[in-house]
């Protein structure tokens, strides 16, 4: 990346034409009775009379550029200690295709976009991806290669892990086993779902959460979906409401059992704010030293500037010398 150490010197650039004009005004003139006494012709010297002025202007511009001290900078970050281990578990069941968060995008679109922004904001943490639906599996193991993670995360689609059920307990168990294999000061699971555990095979979500908590895993659960509304017709008049697909009590207990928190995202903005809050709560423990390497480039302007000014002085004093 190119940068200027003293960019304020560039403010002198508008003074270059003013200086040239001032120098021309200060030149002595020869007065003659009429133009007839002046010999007029097209010679090489006459055709190149403009050259000294052009050389002086170019030399002054390059000299000002050299004084601004252009540099090529390169930043290098050295991670001296690891940050957090974070797994993001995303529900890929069919219900994530709903568009009820005050936007034209689906729940899956919003979960994917906010998760990617979360990853981009934590460059020094190891982050992985778990997807779950009818089954649960690790799509991306914990990694520092966030570019590869973002590429795969951007391709997560409905039905990737089966779309007809929601295996929340399996997702927590898979995540807990993966995090347990690594030695980190803090282990975090962010689970995003819009439903309830509909898989009858064990483990149950709360049992899996207790096991994960015993391994030092802190779980944040996010329920995605608009709250239930008044049911239409006579049922609504009697106080009835449409069913809410999110098992909020279960997700709340899962989070509390591990020292985490439960969040409800009823709007697109909520999901962004929730990930931002988790980002603040889980401060990275990575120690990073940044080095800035600078390579001076001023000499590439200074040398030509001096050459042009010297050439202008030489020509003005010899072959292109003008009479006072």
Secondary structure, DSSP 8 states (H G I E B T S, - for coil): -EEETTGGGGGGTTHHHHHHHHHHHTS-----S-GGGS-----HHHHTTTHHHHHHHHHHHHHHHHHT-EEEEEEEEEEEE---EEEEEEE-SGGGG---SSSSS-HHHHHHHHHHHHHHT-TTSEEEEEEESSSEEEEEEEES-HHHHHHHHTT--TTTT-SS---HHHHHHHHHHHHHTS--S-EEEEEEESS-----SS--HHHHHHHHHHTTEEEEEEEES----B-SHHHHHTT-B----S-HHHHHHHHHHTT--EEEE-SHHHHHHHHHHHHHHS----EEEEEEEEEE-THHHHHHHHHHHHHHHHHHHTTT----
